[in-house]
């Protein structure tokens, strides 16, 4: 095989390498380009969008493996990653510009759903994506507290200006009502507020809008799914049997409203004593993985009990706490699992979509 032969075969190999965001071959799109071959070593550029940045390393490995498997005579593949700008289209009827809208839900309270929602949002942003966080847990909005945010959103040119955690826009009912004020929600009022949060907030252009849902199988999920097409939901649960039963109910509820379940996360999954290194499975372990397998939904990962996480988030310093690599590692795994789950869905949808009509 000469370098020229390899170069020619490379073109057809790229025709069958599928981009996970679009579900289409990268060949004609030019997403992989500037290819050259020297001494059997292929060099190329791979442009990856910010939505896929969290799994960029995996995509590069996948591309390398694809070329090595499909083009004989290749000794090595060197890939230079570049950023690809792909605009987010308006979603639903309300003009929100986000590629994915993800509801973080739980069958019951106290399993760490809000902590997970905020941590997933912060970690996706850290891994290179454009993220917004909306607190739809209107009965007990805790996102402002976890992130140490307060202040009242201003209205500029008819748009609600979100409060930012670093560069990440956040919107919560907690910004609009006093800390100890209880809000009694009636159906239309709830629908109105959720619509307003989605439609009238200056979110900018997002890859991911993460929504912290109220616990249980309530009407907010129904309201949301009526306003816009949710990309899917992530169910948070702890390993005990009671929590798993409730998680099962939440999954069934989302499936009934045709919202895809993107995966299950097991929170408070074991505790490792930092002094002795010994691990205690306080609530058990592995129950969520087994439940996910039983229900045929992806398992996204485990987050152990971490004292620092509890302490720092109760002090409003969750964003700072996640700068510690040890604390953030489980969330990075969950985020990568989530992006993988979404990309599998997008690829399936693209493949089953009808071919566009010829003009
Ligand atoms: P929910 O939204 O499900 O009601 P929260 O996110 O408010 O739950 O979490 C409840 C409490 O548990 C909070 O004090 C939070 O700091 C703590 N917590 C959540 N996940 C963990 C974890 N993995 N390790 C330690 N504490 C946690």
Boltz pocket constraint, residues with backbone or C-beta under 6 A from the ligand:
constraints:
  - pocket:
      binder: B
      contacts: [[A, 106], [A, 108], [A, 109], [A, 110], [A, 111], [A, 112], [A, 113], [A, 114], [A, 115], [A, 116], [A, 142], [A, 267], [A, 268], [A, 303], [A, 304], [A, 305], [A, 306], [A, 307], [A, 309], [A, 310], [A, 311], [A, 313], [A, 314]]
      max_distance: 6.0
